[in-house]
Amino acid sequence: MQMKKILSAAFLCGFAMSSRAHSQLEYVDPTIGGVGILLEPTRPTVHLPNSMVRVYPVRKDSLDDRIQSFPLTIISHRLGELFAIMPGSGDPGDASWKQPQTYDLENTTPYYYSSRLDDSLIGIEFTPTERCGSFRFTFPNGKPMVLLANRKEGELAMGEDGSVSGVEKFNDMRAYVYGEFSGPVTSSRSEADGRSRLAVSGGAGGGALEFRYGISFISVEQAKKNLAKEIADKDFETIKEEAKNLWNKTLGQIRVEGGTLAQKRVFYTCLYRCYERMVNITEDGQYYSGFDHKVHQDDRPFYVDNWLWDTYRALEPLQTLLNPKQQADKIHSYVRMYEQTGAMPSFAVLWGDYACMTGNHAAPWIADSWFKGVRDYDLKTAYEGLRKNSLDATILPWRNGPKTSLDDFYNKNGYLPSLRPGEKETVAEVHPFERRQSIAVTLEQSYDDWCIAQLAKTLDKQDDAKLFLTRAENYKKLYRAEKGFMWPKDDKGEWIEPFDPKFSGGMGGRDYTTENNVYTYNWDVQHDLKGLAELMGGKNAAEEKLDQLFREDLGRSSVADRDRSKYEFFATFPDSTSMVGQFSMGNEPSFAIPYIYNHLGAPWKTQKRIRQLLDFAYTDTAHGIPGDEDGGGMAAFVVLSMMGFYPELPGVPVYEMGSPVFEKVSIDLQNGKRFEINANGSSRDNKYIKSIRFNDKLSTALWFRHDDVVKGLKIDLEMSDTPNKELGASEEYLPPSGLKVESIDFGPTEERK
């Protein structure tokens, strides 16, 4: 009997340890990256995956010990908060409502937040549902008092039953709230600058007060329905446990073994950040669209908040792999937006298409999803919108609207013309700060048009396919072979002089490029790396140039009239952070660059560089994000690269190998299959792939098809501390590249519409 007890105890202990070992949620630390290197830090956002209610403490960064308030939700990543709540004591108008909190007592998870304020010792807790949230405050002085306020123009009011309702106005939209307290309360109301403040006191039990609320973009009545549907009579702990279980399920789709504790923390924290957007704003089968300002009935979810300049590169391909049904719903939402406005959006935020950045990057997103089998949406209508964006709308940075004279020039000549240094802008539509960004726009448009050409082929629009394939070669018109760089041209077709690829273009290079210099944009030809290498003098010459990118001094220049200092470089290109030579790990156009070695016959250098970049730039600290983490754009690069593969060319349904950080990665696919990567012996030293097997078959290629993944692909690698320079190096085994990419099957003809 005693032995049975011992065995039983041992079994339970082992079961508990096993369960704990498989809890991916325990590795997530939302404070990683909480001190921004340049612009915005990451925020420790508490939310459910892709949900409306997103909450974090409002402050400068994680080192700021004074919390201003908590939002009831946010509009969009980095675009502001809605409503405000804060516990306190004393006069609601004095500074005591912005209180210091004890950082080492702050507990942040994806599903739950808690902290304690220093002076008052008030405890704060929060946990979410999809469209609702619940705050719990504890007051050691036994006198509960909470301030509710509008952050934007609007009003708040308390009903006779103690409920709170309110509205806020922003960007021609409205957000509504309905909330209830856990006990009897009284309030005093004040107004200033078109905003309301409610100072609420009371509550049952004297020392505690809970506030649960629903958010809606339709009406107060709908916010009340959301609250009744998602929280109803559930207590705080039940809501918290349900949120925890959902995150465990979501993060548990990917399981890793091996690696260090720090690497697991980085990996799963980045995976959590891949679920902040897009956001499902459907409420009971209806949604308010900021695109046409109407309420629509739809049996499918409607998603907003996507910054495609950042997310088409890695986040959307990752979500296509993990959640293809949701991807179809998101693209379906974009089709709806086009139908509602007549324009295919790029930055589809809550209130409409935000004129931001450059490119027609819904094209690579939709092409990549389509050719990976995500097809539950109207491709014909989506294509219509993409084509219209390319041919009939402006491609100028940070602008939406019809064509301008510069667009007509581009359509005729195949490049966006640049101004000479000191030359005054003549086109009124050009953004006064963002400028023309002529090289970046030409290169990005070339790639987007290549993606449109592939969709045109699918739809049997052969004339369109020919047109867009021709436009896809426009990037070649800006490569100046004798200089070895992409180079700006004026409207007469003459090269701009003087021009320094390292420093020219003003703040962020915006006369010619976007946030990065030409050393980065030299490589921004994702759709035709083969053709780019030919322009550079062949694969060997391109490889040497790529080597030099990672070694190039920040200030010294072989083409400028003088050398410059690091100070001057960062004053000109502050977005170029975490530099390795002239390679910027902290900015999105760089993500694809380390993988280009795979196309040049030197994949071992991809393996070397990726490990170096992950090790130095992504750590489990407050400085652990090397640039702006735009709602999953950068995090997805980390998730994919740590797993050991990357979608170098969205629009072609293949992945390329890098260097797996973990010894084993298992992904449970939505179709019930499992995708596995076993990297035997992977470690800090053993970063090189010695041999590779696909489904137990030895291979010489280091890339694989999405079709094989969804069938349940198993990849087995032998890792080594010494590179195998022959593996994947010969021409016939290079990944697909080039304008035609004839070696890839883009889908069965019966799927064409």
C-alpha positions, 0 to 999 in steps of 0.5 A: 500500500505504501509503495502504491502511494509512493508510485502514485505520488511519483506519477503525479509529480512526473505528470505535473512536471510534464504538464509544466514542460509543455506550457508554452505560456510560461515563457511569454514575457510581454515586457521584453522590448519595453524600452524602445531603441528608437521610437515606440517600445513594445507594450505589455498588451493584455488581450485575447488573440486578434481581439477588440479589447487590448489593454496596457498601462499608459506610460512612456515605457517600462522604465517609467514608474508613473502610470497615467491610466489604463485604456479600456481598449486601444485604437490600433498599435501606436495610434492611441487609446480609448477611454481611461480608468485609474484608481486613486485617492483624494481630489480627482483633479490633482496629480495623485491620480498619476501614481508611481507603481512598484515595477518589481511587483508588476505581473504581466502576461498575455491574459492577466495584468497586476500591479501595486501603486507605491504610495497608496498600495492600491492593487490593480488587476485586469483580464480580458475577453474578446470584446470586454474587460474586467478590472479588479481594484483593492484599496487598503484604506477601505475607500474605493475610488476610481476615475473614469474619463474620456481620452478623446472628445466624448461623454460618460454618464452613470445611470441610476442603477450605477452602470456607466455608458459612454462614447468617444469620437475619433477619425469620423468614428465612434467607440462605445462603452457600457460597464458595471461595478461590483457593488453600489457606487456614487459618482460626481461628473465633470466636463472640460474640453469636450470630455467627461470625467466620472469620479466613482466611489463606494462598492461592496465590501469596502476594500475592493471594487470591480469594473467589468465592461463591454466595448462596441463600435456600433452602439452602447446597446451593443456594448451592453450585449457584448458584456452580457454575452461574454462575461455575464455572471462570471467572476474575475478568476473564471474570466482569467482562467478562460483567457489563460486556457485560450492562450495556452491553446494558441501558443501550444500550436507550436512546440519547441525542444532544446535551446536555452531558457532565454531563447524560449522566452524570446520565441514564445514572446514573439509568437504572442506578439504575432496575435495582436493584429489583425483584429476581429471587430465583428459583434453578433454577426455585424460590424461597423465599417470605418470605410463606408461608415455603415453597419454591415451584416456578415456571417464571416468575421471582419478584420481591421488593423494591418500595416502591410508594409511591415506585415506582408514580409513575415507575419502574414506568411506565418499566419497563412501557415498557422491559421489559413481559415483566418487568413481567408477571412482577413483577405475577405475583409480587404475585399469588402473594404474595396467594395465599400470604397473603390480602393484596395487598402494597404494600412487598413486600420479601424477608421479606414485606409491609413495613408502610410508608407509605400507600396501596394503590398496587399498584392504579395499578401494575397498572392502568397496566400492564394498560391498556398491554397488559401482561396475562400474569397473573391479573387476576381474582385481582389485582383480588380482592386490590386490592379486599380491601385497599381495603374489608376491610383497614386503610388506616392508615399503617404498618399491615397487618391487618384494618379498624379503627374508623377504616376503618369511619368512612372507608367510611361517611363518605368521609374519615379523621377528624383529631384536634384539636391536643393531642387524645389518640389513641383508636385503638390501631392508629394508629402512635404516630409516623406518626399518622393522616396523614388528608389524605394517606390520604384523597387517596391512597385516592381515587386508588387506588380510581379505579384499582380502578374502571377494573379493575372495568370491565374485568372487567365488575363494574359494581356495583364500578365504581360503588362505587369511582368514588364513593369516588374522589371522596372527596378533594373532602370535604377541600377547604375552598374559602374557604381554598383548601386541603385541610383536616382534618376531625374525626369530626363533619365540622367543620374542624380549627382552628387549622390552618396549611397550611404548618406544622401536623401535627407532624414531617413533618405526620404528623397530617394529611399524609405527609412534606410539608405541605398545599401539596404535598398540595393537588395530590395528586389525580392521577386528577381534575385537572379536578375539582380545578381546578374546586374551586379556581375554574377553570383560571385560578385553579388556574394562579395557585395553582400559580404561587404554589406555586413562589413561596411563602415557606418561613416567611411565612403568610397563615393562621397567627398568625405568620411562621416562619423557614426553620429552623422549616420544615426542623425540621418538614418535614426530608423536604421538600428542594430547595425551590422556594417550597413545591415539594419536588423531593426528595420523591415526591408532588411529581413529578407537580406540574410537569406539572399545567400541561399540564392547565390550558392552560399547558404552556409552564410545565411546560416551563419548570419541568421544565428548571429543576428538572432543572438545579438539583436533579440534578447529576453530583456527590456532592450530585446527588440532592435527596432519598432515592433509594428504589431507582429511584423518583426516578431514573426521574422524571429519566430520563423527564423528561430524555427529555421525557415523563412518565406523569402519571396511571398508570392512563391509557395516555398520556404528556405532553410536558415539555421534552426535554434531548437533541436525540435519544432512541431507545428500542429496544422489546421488540417490535422497534419503535423509539420516537424523539423528535427535539428539533431545537435543544434546549439550555439556552436552547431549552427550549420546544416551538415545534411538534410532529409525531407520525409526520410529522403536525403536532399541536396536542396535547402528549400521546400514547398508549402504543399509538402508542409500541409501534407505533414512534412518531416525535415531531419537535419544533422547540425555541425559547427563546421559549414557544409559549403557544398550543400544547396550550393549548385545552380540546380538546387538553388531556391526558385528565383527570377521573374518567371519562376517557372519551376513552381506550381502556382495551383491547379487550373480548376481553381481559376475563376 
